[in-house]
Amino acid sequence: MASQLPTSPIAGAINSFNKDGLKPTETAEKNPLPSSADVKQEKTHQNILAEVEGGAKLRHTDTKEKIVLPSADDVKQEKNRQSLLSEVEGDHSLKKVTTDEKNPLPDNDAIAAEKKEVEMRTGIEQYNKENMKHTDTQVKQVLPDKDTIEQERRNSLNE
């Protein structure tokens, strides 16, 4: 057999390969044959298709319609529903009613409070700014005296 292989570097490497370093393995079949049930099902399916394509003779059957009549409760509910709909859709005789619009006037206290607010707003809006004097704002920051600093230092050291 070695004489039949072509003389190439790959063929030489295959022939000189040490097979003792390989681990033994078992081969598992990855494409199993179908079971007898699968074969039987496939034959049945093929036979049905062949009959349909070949124009199989069909048997005559009679269709029976089953009509379920409504119960007494169903009839009663339907009558109630129909009577309610006819009442709502029917012609109603309604009385003519006039609407009285009530617009209560504010009491004297509310009027006086509103007058005060209006007077205050007009006073602010009409205030003469010429009468104001210019002032400079000074920020005064009071620093603690020596005794206060010493007392805080002692308190922080004691804690």
Steps between C-alpha positions, in 0.01 A plus 500: 500500500782733574617464144161617367505836691650790312833621629414839645592660833147437633502133401841459665372662822199268507714190453748603769233609754521321838158347563580394856423853636135490385218430746243232418154637414163345420310607195140616560244490221365850448237418234293217647255306287129572556308278738231258377228737623648785295515278189140387553378859541684609185346210300152593623557863402626395154197275448257780591674739260490240222124445554428875492708550185348194332141616556389282788131431535342682791197385690185709518424645843204692634564822689290550808469848644445519868318813611503572869193686614544771763402426856223681689760719677653601167158599363423700815832687485446582132150635570634720782775630275254576218260683734785713641618589150148594389459725807827679429438538127130579531337844497506656844275779613717723715386808687624840393721641772653845526845535644550755774853629496621601842786746520545598865656838560796528737434618855629834641812346658614355166440834326700687768790253475509537122497881531798487739693279260426729204606807700823331606583402140432849368708647783796279408465569129470880545773536765745781420848351484659848505430528874723200576854554634802303386650264759813288505473155644776398740554139598614469858647169607559457869803284583519314831730642767804318648309353795237337276767352272693361798186349652405327171855364467482350852159346429623337180810358677289357785277310259 
